[in-house]
C-alpha cells in the first residue's frame, strides 16, 4: 500500500514527459512555436471541460459498480429468504389460487428459459387478476407456518440495504400483514363471507408480490449463477412433486 503514491508520481511524471516530448517533436517538425503555443493554450482552456466530463463518467462508473455490488448482496439475502420461507410460502399460497393450472404452466421455469420467457411470465403476473379462495384448513397451515417463520422475517428488516429494495419491501409488508390477520383469528371455522373474503384479498396481495419476486430471482440465478438455477428449476415450488435429482 505504501508504494501506491510513489507509483502514481511515476505515472504522472511519465505522462508529463510524454507530453513534453510530443510538443518538442511538433516544434522540430513544424518549427512554428507560435502555433504550438496557441494550440497548447487552446487545449489548456478546454481542460476544465475535459475534467468535468471525465469526472462525470468516472462517477457514473463508480455508482454503477456500487449499485451492482449492493444488488449482489441483496440477491444473496433474497436467496436466503426463498430458501427459508419464500419457496414454501409460494407453494402454500398457490393452493389457494383458483384455476391454478394455467398459473403453474406460465411459471414452469426450465433450463431453456431466456429473457423473453421471463418477460412473458412477469407480464402475465402483472395483467392477470387471479382469484383466491382459501379454505379453513389452508388458512390454518399458513398461520402455523408464518408464525413459525416470524423471527426470520423480522430479522430481514434489520438489513438496511434490503429496505431500499422497494418491491421486496412491499412483499415483506404484504406477508407481515397476512400473518397478523391470520394470527388475530383463533379459528377459521364458521367465518363470515366478508371476513373470509378479506383474508383472501390479503393472500392474493402476498401471492402477487411473492410470485413476481420469485420470477425475478429465478432470472437472476439464470444469468449469474446457472448452477444454482439448475437446482432451483428442479425444486420449483409450483411443481406437484419437486425432485432435486438430475434425471
BELJOJO-V180310 format. One record per helix or strand of 3 or more residues. SS is the DSSP state (2 for helix, 1 for strand). FROM is the first residue (numbers start at 1). TO is the last residue. Records with the same first field share a line. If there is no record, write none. Layout:
# BELJOJO-V180310
SS=FROM-TO ; FROM-TO
This chain:
# BELJOJO-V180310
2=3-30 ; 33-45 ; 47-94 ; 100-106 ; 115-127 ; 136-148 ; 150-156 ; 160-163 ; 166-183 ; 193-224 ; 226-234
